[in-house]
Each structure stands twice: as C-alpha cells, then as structure tokens.
Amino acid sequence: MSKFYLNYLDELESEAIFILREVWAQFQNPVILFSGGKDSIVVAHLAKKAFYPSKIPFALMHIDTGHNFPETIQFRDDLIAELGATLLVGSVQESIDNGRVLEERGKNANRNALQTTTLLDAIAAHKIDCAIGGGRRDEEKARAKERFFSHRDDFGQWDPKNQRPELWNLLNGKYFEGEHFRAFPISNWTEMDVWNYIKREQIAIPSLYFAHEREVLWRNNSWIPKSEYLILDGTEEVITKKIRFRTLGDITITGGIESDADTLEKIVAEVASLRHTERGNRADDKRSESSMEDRKREGYF
C-alpha cells in the first residue's frame, strides 16, 4: 500500500475522531447506533481510539428486528463485553406486540421499515440527544445529502433542505426540546476506505463478511440466505453456494454475492474491482427509487 494512501487513512481517522469528540463536547446523552455491521464496528473502534485510555463514553444502541443473523448478535455481545460498554436494545418485536407497528405480510415482507418507530421510541425513552451512525456518502444518494451533524425535528424527521451549514470545522449542535441530532463521523469514507482501515487496524468483523458455504436462494437479483423467517414460493430452490455479504441487515433482505474472498486481502482486491454499490444487494432499497430517502425523512438511520 502506498505511503499516500496510508496518510489518507490517517486523515480520515483524524477527522472522524474530531467529530466523535465534538459529539461528546456538545451533547448531553449521545449513543452509537450499532448494527453489528462493518461501519458501526469501525465507528466503535474510532471511539475507542478517540477516548483512550478511558472507556468509550457512549452507550451502544442496537435496534433489534428479531430477524438477525445469529453471527451478528454473537459478535455484538462479544464486542460489548470487550469494550466494557453499555448496550441499549430497542426491540421491533416489542413494538409489534405493543401495537406501535403492524408487521408486514407476504413473500417479500421484512421488518426493516418497522425499525424507524422502534428507534424513535428508544431515543425518546432514553432521552438521547445525538445518535452516532456509520452512514457514508457513497452508499446511497440520500445519504450523500447528509452533514456531519444531521438535525432531526421533534418528530424525529429529517429535512434535507433545513440542515445547518458546516463551515470549516464548525459544527452546530444546538437543538430545541424534543429535537435531536444524528452524527456521521465516517461520512467522507468510502467502502474501500473502510476495508483498508479494517485491514490496517486488524479490526475483528463478523464471519459473514468472509466467503463461505451457505444455503441460499436467488431472489431480487441476490443470493438470500435460508432462514426460519423466509417464505418460499414453489418456484424457489435452496442451494449451497460460496458467498459473502458486503453489508449486513435483516436476514430476510440481505443479499450475498458469489465470492472466494475469505481473507481481508482478498476482500480489498474484490471491492476494488466491483462496479455496483454494496446496498445493491439490499432488497429494502429496491422497493422504489426513493426508498432510502423516504425512510430517512420518517426518522430512519
């Protein structure tokens, strides 16, 4: 790897650490939104660096759909124990049981959209004034509109036309009662940057990111893993393929790609050759051209 690229990763790391320290300085009760995916893992690693030798001053909040990869939950619990951090869990199943949301039905049903209500309820219940996410501008066009500090109104909604200017390194975290912010410290990172940083720092990640044999079926132009939550129709066939996942989410909508990348070095080489975004394998983003932006306006991550 070139000296220039190493310096570039150092610059990205420094910027992200600055954002995390600004969050701690400006807000009373911030949390890290933790999904168990690579981006939130990198944010947790950056927070560890930002406040070393002290422990991370943020709790980690996981919005649990109840339809998770078992590997993700195990990884989450192991990381929480390692960091000595507090874990806050918002349960989509509880939101369904309490009548806050209505579960989707049918073959393509998933719980991804239901997370918004659960997230906003958890933010209100724990009096969170800033939720730190791992969103990056290269993931999806709606996320390219984000600031480092993303203002949300008292309904938890995002208005891309009503965001605070960010001049130089000046960040405005002022808010009225009931409002809150989302913060995105790795907003300027790309997928390649994340993988090169994981490789450089030797950050542990779930085994799902590495290629291995898994039972899958072809749906929505992706290899969807077989699970107890998946409804099959008579035309779908479950087969075994060597795949890996570029992004992790609800197990019913997270599509894998055929791959032999079973090491970090191979993943970096593979990502460099790909010409479509990682979220291209997420079924929830295929529902409409504006699905991500619509969900963000409602209070999604």
C-alpha angles and dihedrals in degrees: 000000000000124000089238093058092048089053089048091055089049089054092050091047092050092050092049092048089051090053092049092050090048089053091053091047097048105036134062103211114014126167136191113241102227122194099163089248124128096260096053089044090055090048090053090049091050090049089052089054094043095058102028129171087028120069120262105284093211128083115229116237121203122190101211114206092186087234098086132141105259088227090059095054092047091049091049093052093046092050093048089053092048094049095041087227131150117254121211116191127198110196121214088193089059090049089054093046091049093050094246092124136016117234116237119243134209140049097307097039117134139166099232097104090047090064091077095069092043091050094049091046090051092048090052095043094051094037093237114181098182130027114196114214137185096231117146128198094232094058100076137347094250091056090053087071094061127112122212086255108041114194119220123193127231089278090054091249128146122224111189090198093055103056128128119258114248109209117185104320097329112125123187113211097168114136141167125240110292095019125104143179138237116213125204111194095174095045092123094050125101128213088258091052090052093051094045089050092049088050094047095046094038091230116183114241134180116280089241090082091062123075115259140143114284137163107251143158131212113252133148090001093300139092104253116197119242112250141157089257097056119101111211126201124212094265098056122094126199112221136167118252138162104248142148134201124241093193132019129221140122106354092231094060105030110104125201131212129226106257146152092204102126098151134053090248091055092046091053091050092047095049089051090059099045121102103194131068123262091243089061086089095054111100093203091064092054096064093089140344090256100038095118094046092047091053093046091053088054093052104275120152 
